[in-house]
Amino acid sequence: MPQAPRRDTGPSAWRGWWATLSEAIDSRLWPVPVATVVVAVVIGILLPRLDLIVDPELPNAVDSVVFNGGAETARTVLSSIAGSLITATSLTFSLTVVALQLASRQASPRVLRLFARDRQVHWTLAAFLGTFAYSLTVLRSVRSEDDDIAEFVPRLSVTLGFVLTLASVIMLVFFLAHLAAQLRVETMLKEIHAETDATIDLIHARNADTPGYAGEITPTAEHEAAAVADSSGFITRHDHDLLVRYAAEHRIVIQELHRVGENVVTGTPLARWWPSGDDRTDREDTDREDVVRTIRRAYPIGYERTSAQDVDFGVQQILDISLRALSPGVNDPTTAVHGLGHLSAITARLVAMSRLPAGLAGPDGQLCVITMPRRQADDVDASLTPLRHYGAEHPAVVTRFVQAVSELSLVCASSEVDAALVAQLDALDEQIRGTTADPASNSAMLTLIAEERTRLAITGSSTS
């Protein structure tokens, strides 16, 4: 058997780990503000000490720049800053919650992640809370003069608090403008598209670096065991490197049963496994519980889908927005047309993406993992079928749908893709013929479909 190249656990593996970690941090509002508050408190403790050292040495020329008031004035300024900033924080949080509600109602509950991981929201809250914490910390160091203690006013520290307040006000202005832009459905579609492109780049690089098994793959039902899920939810990623290393070390073959993004229920199989070798006899030295623990670790389950390694999640979000736009309560086919444009571009990239090998080889070329590779036809059907099903009565949606079919046939030179596109046109033709909509519109749409079907047939015959 030929020697397979050693698995690369370098750049693509680290990119997958970093994408998962970034997703976990970015999708939460608290890490950046909390870290900023800690830094602000530390600065608020250290800077007055520096003030005590350098204040007597400051030249008179800087008096017009730094704070020049007394202790009572300093307390008033710092108290006003703290009070106003906590009010601005409440306003920002309230506006964010309103934005989340509007996005959930008008677009899709899935797009709430876009607002939760919005960096400008994170840094605006961080600026407000950091300035608030800094002002309270510096306020502790202001001392009034009495019989035993000399007056101390940390002029540089109060000046910095004033500068931070101005910066926070500017950030509030930009935040309001940013929030208005974020509520536009076009912005949501653009950000989902960009997020999906980044995931496709990650999975493409990982699949390209994965060595495939060169021999024939023959799954067996003899002596096989199953590793079942210990919780319900969505599979958030696959750790194929871990599975290959473990399978090679323990001389077993693992067959995965679910793709990333699929929902599993407690007690249902995550994967099957059996001892490797020609005799396929059960080995007494195989620790079944250890195999199950390793497989569960390789297929982590979360309560929601994420974009870290789930290339289908972006498609699902755009479909959610587009299908809700076609509902009678919204009746906004223009949004569905825009969604089809994004879906066409994403599907073209999905079709061109490197495919995961059907079998993954270990260091010695042995079969270790049997995967569930994606088919190009599955990518096309997942993107187009829902909108074709619900948008057949809208002429604008049908026109853009046929255009998307034409774009994919031109960009993706594949007979499998062409066959899937022809099947979509056939189904759309049958749907339109079964509707009772405007006969003139139906006739025009059927003519458009027939022309595109003819073009696909000519293109297919010329390429073959």
N, C-alpha and C positions, 0 to 999 in steps of 0.2 A: 504494500500500500504506500503511495507517495507520502512524503513528509509534508505536513501542512505547516504554514508559517505560524510562528508563535503569536498568540493574541496580543494586540496592542492595547495596553492599559494606560496609554499616555494621554495625548491631547484630547481625543474624543471622549475618553472615560472621565477625565477631569472636567470637560465641558458639561457632560451630563450631570455630574455631581454638583457643579457650580450652578447650573440651571435650576436644579431642584432646590438648592439652598436659597438662591435668589428669589424663587417663587414663594418659598415659605416666609421669607422676610418681607418682601415687597407687598404681599397680599394682606399685611397687617398694618394697622395705623400706628401702633404704639412704639415700635423699636426706635425710629429716628427721633421722635419727640422726647422719649425717655432718655436716650443717650445725650441729647442736647441739654436737657435739664441737669443731668449729672455734670456735664462739662461746664455749664453756666454756674452751678454752685461752686465748683472748684475754682473757677476764675473769680467769682465773687468773694471767696475767702483769701485768695492769694494777692489779688490786685490791690486791696487796701493796704496790705503789708508793704507792697512796692511803693504805694503812695506815701506811706510814712517815711520811706527812705529818700525818695527823689523829690518830694514836694518842696522842701527848703531850697533845693538846688535849681528849681525851675526859674528861667529868666523872666523878667517882667514882661517881655514881648508876648508871652503866651497867655497872659492874664485875660486877654480879650477872647481867647479860644476856649480855655478850660472854665469849669464852674467856679464862681467867685462868691457864692452866698455863704451864709453861716450854717450852723448845725440845724436850726429849725427849718430853714429854707431847704436844705438838703433832704431832710425827712419828708417835707411836703412834696418835693419833686419825686423822690423815690416812691412814696406812697401813691402819688397820682399815676405814675408809670405802672406800678403793679396793678392798681385797680382798673385802669383803662385797658391794659393788656389782657387781663382775665375776662373782661367784657368782650373784647375783640375775639378772644378765643371761643367764647360761647357763641358769638355771631357766626364765626367761621364753621364751627361744628354744626350749628343749626342749618346753615346754608348747604353744607355737605349732605346732611340727612335729607333735606328737601330734594337735592339733586338725585340722591339715590332712589327716593320714592318715585320721582318723575321718570327716571331711566327705567326702573323696574316696570312701571305701568305702561310706558309708551314703547319701549323696545323689548327687553327681555330680562328676567331675573338674573340670567347668567352674566349680563354685562355689569353687574354690581362690582365685580372684581376689578373692572377697569378703574372705577373711582376709588376703591379701597387701596389699590396699588399705585395711584397717581402720585408721582413724586412731588408735584407742586403742592398738593394737599399736605403731604408729609412735612415738607420744609416750611410751609406757612404755619402749621401748628407748632412745629419745632421753634420757629422764630418767636412766636407769641409766648409760648410756655418758657422758653429759655430766657427771654427778656424779663418775664415775670419772676422766675426763680432767681435770676441775677440781681434784680432790684431788691427783693426781699433779703437776700444774703448780704448785699452791701449795706442795707439799712441797719443791720445789726452792728456795724462798725462805726456808725456816726455817734459821736459823744458830745454832749453839751458841757460847757465849763461850769465847775463848781469849786468848792474849797480844796478838794483833794485831786481832781482830775482836770487837766487842761483840755480845752476844746479840740476836737479832731474832726475834720471834714475831708474825706477822701475825694479830693477834687477830680483827679483823673478817673476814678471809678464812677462818680456821678456823671461826668462828661460822657463816658462810654455808655452808660445807661441811656442818656439822652440820644446818642447816636443810634443805639440799637432800637430805640422807640421809633425814630424816623425811618429806619430800615424796615421795621415791622409794618408801619403804615404804608410804605411803598409796596411791600409784598402783598398787603391786603388788596390794594388797587389791582395789581396784576392777577391776584387770585380770583377776584370777581370777574375780570375779563376772561380768564382761563375757564372758569366754571361755565360762563355763558357759551363758550365754544365747545366745551365737553358735552353739553346737553344736546348738541346737534347730532342727528343720527349719522350724518356723513362722517363726523369725527369718530364716532364709535366704530363704524365699519372700517375706517382707515387704521385705527389702532388695533383692532382685532386682526386685520390683514397683516400688519407689521409684526404682531406677536406670533402669528402662525408662520410667517416667513422665517422668523428666527428659529422656531421649533423645527421646521423642515430642514433648515441648514444643519442643525444639530443631529437630527436623525439620519440625514443623508451622509454626513461625515462618519457617523458611527457605523452605519451599514456598510459603507465602502471599506472600512478598516476591519470588518469581521470576516475571518476565514471560513469558507464553507466546506462541508464534507464532500469529498470527491466520489464516494461510493454510492451504492444503491441504498435508499432508505426504506426499510421494511419494518414498520411498527408491529409489535406482537401483543397478543392478549395473554400469553402464557407468563405466569409468575409476576404479573404486573401489580403494582400497588398505586394507590392514589393519595395525594396530599391535598387535604381539604382546607378550605378557608376557615379561619377561626373568628372572622368578623364579616359583617356585610358592608358593602360599599363599592367604590370604584377602584380599579387597579390603576395606580398613578404612574407606575414605570415598570420596566423590566430590567433586571440586572443580569444580563446574559454572561458577563465576565465571571460573576460569582458562580453561576450554574455550571459553566464549562470547567472552571477550576475544580469545583467539588465533584462533578461527574467523572472527570479524568482521574482524580485522586482515588475515588471509591469505586471505580469501574462500573458505573451505571449509565443508563441512558434516560434522559428526562424529556418528556413530550409535553409542551405547554398547550393549554386548552383555551386560553383567553388572550385577547389583545389588550394593549393599554387603552384605558377609557371604558372598558366593558364593566358592567355591574355584576357583582357576584354576591351570593347569599351564604351565610354561615352554614357550614356542613357540606357545601357543594365542592367538587374537585377543582383545584387550581391547576394541577398538572398530574400526569401519570409518570411512573418510572419503573424500570426493571433492570436487572443486572445485565451488563454487556457481555459479549463473548459469543462464540458460535454455538455453544451448548445451551446458552440462556438458562442455566440452572440457578436456582436461588442460592445465594451465599449466606452462610450463617453469620459471617462477620459484618454484615451490613446493618448498621444501626438505623432502624426504620424511623425512630423518633427524630434522630439527627437529620435525616434526609428531609423529613417534613418541615422541621424548623428552618432549614436552609432554603427550601423552596418558598416558604412563607416570607422569608427575609428578602428573597429575590423578587417577589411580587407584592410590594407594600400596598395596602388598601386604605383609602381615605374616604371621608364622607362626601367629598365633592371632586369633580374633575378639575384638573389644572392644565395649564399650557406648557408645563416644563418639558414633557416628553410625549404629550398626547396631540398628534397632528390632526386628529379628527375633531378636537374640541373647538378650534377656530371655525371650522366648517359648520358645526352645530350651532354656534352662536350666531353666525350670519344667517343661517336658515331660520333660527328662532325670530330674529328681527324681521326678516323678509316675510315669513308666514304670518306673523302678527299684523304686519302692514296690510296683508290681503284679507284679514278678517273683516266681517261686516261692521264691527264696531269702530275700526280704524279707517278702512277703505283708502289705503294709500299705496296704490300700485307703483308709484314712482320709486318709493323706497325698495320695493321688491326688484325693480329694474336695476337700481344701483347695487343691490345685493348680488344679483346675477353677474354683474361685472366683476365684483370681487371674487365670487365663486369660480368664475371662469379662469381668472389669473391664478388662484390658489390651486385649482384642479390641474392646471397645466404643470405647475411645479410638482404636485404630488405624483403625477404620472411619470415625470422625468426623474424622480427621486430614486436613488439606489435602493434596490430591493434587498431585504434581509434574506440570506440563504435559507433554503428549506431545512438544512441540517448544519449544525455548527460543530466544527472539528476541534479536538483537543491538541495538546502539544505534539503528540505522536501521530496525528492524523486520524484518530479514532472518532467515531460518532459519539457525541456527548449530549447534544440538545436537538430535538426536533421542534422547529418553530412553526408559526402560522404566518407565512409571508403574505403581504398584501398583493392583490391582483389589480391591474390597471382598470379593469372593468368595474371593480368594486369602488374605486375612487370616483369614477365618472357617475355611477349610479347613486352613490351616497350624496353627491353634490347636486345632481339635477333632478332626481326623482321627486322629492317633496315639492319643489316649486313647479315642476311640470304637473303634478297631481292637483295642486290647489290653484294654479295660475292659468289654467287652460281657458277660462272664461274672460281673461283680460287681454285684449289685443296687444297692448304695450308690453306686457310680460311675455306673451308668446313670441312677439317679434324679437325681443332681447334674448329669449331662450334659443331661438333658431340661430341668432347671431353667435351665442355662446357655443353652440354645436359647431358652427363654422370655424370659430376661433380655435377650438380644441382640435378639430381635424387638421387644421393647418399647422398648428404648433407641435402636435403629438403625432409623429409619423409611426403609427402602430396599427396593425390590423385588428388587434384586440380592442383598442380604443374606438376605431371606426365601427366595428360591429356593435359596441355598446351605444355609440351615438345613433346609429341607424335604428336600434331597438327603441331608443328614446323618442325618435321622430315617429316611428310606427305607433307607439303608445299614445303620443300626443295627437296624432291624426285620428286615432280611434276615439280618444276622449272628446275632441272637438265635434266629430260627427255625431256623438251621442248627446250633445247639449242642445238646448232650445234657445240659444242666444241669437243675436242679430244675424240673419242669414248672410247679409253682405259681408259682415266682419268674418264670419265663419268661412265664407268662400275665399276671401283674401288670405286668411291664415292658412287654409289648406293648400292654396297655390304656393305660398311661401315655403311650406313644409315640403311640397313635392319638388320644388326647384332645388332645395338644399339636399333632399334625398338623391336626386339625379346627379348633383355635383359630387356627392360622396361616392356614388357608384362609379362615376368617371374617374375620380381621383384614385379610388381603390384599384380599379382595373389597370390604370397607368402605372401605379407603383408596383403592382404584382407582375 
